[in-house]
């Protein structure tokens, strides 16, 4: 039961976006995360 559900979810994910789109999404998330971390770090350093 769960194997077929997992396979269906993978199939749905592959159908709605390409590998390039998924890689771009994860790259964007990584860049935004680093930028937010840097902004918080900069703000804490300015307070100290």
C-alpha positions in Angstrom: 0.0 0.0 0.0 2.6 2.5 1.0 5.0 1.5 -1.8 2.4 2.4 -4.4 1.6 5.7 -2.6 5.3 6.6 -2.6 5.6 5.7 -6.2 2.5 7.8 -7.1 3.9 10.8 -5.2 7.2 10.6 -7.1 5.4 10.2 -10.4 3.2 13.3 -9.6 6.3 15.3 -8.6 8.2 14.4 -11.7 5.2 15.3 -13.9 4.7 18.7 -12.4 8.3 20.0 -12.5 11.5 19.1 -14.3 14.8 18.3 -12.6 16.1 21.8 -13.6 13.2 23.5 -12.0 13.7 21.5 -8.8 17.4 22.3 -8.7 16.6 26.0 -9.2 14.1 25.9 -6.4 16.7 24.4 -4.0 19.4 26.8 -5.1 17.1 29.7 -4.5 16.2 28.4 -1.0 19.9 28.0 -0.2 20.8 31.5 -1.4 17.9 33.1 0.6 18.8 31.1 3.7 22.4 32.2 3.5 21.3 35.8 3.0 19.0 35.7 6.0 21.6 34.1 8.2 24.1 36.8 7.1 21.6 39.6 7.9 20.9 38.2 11.3 24.6 37.8 12.0 25.3 41.3 10.9 22.5 42.7 13.0 23.7 40.8 16.1 27.3 42.1 15.5 26.0 45.7 15.2 24.3 45.4 18.6 27.4 44.1 20.3 
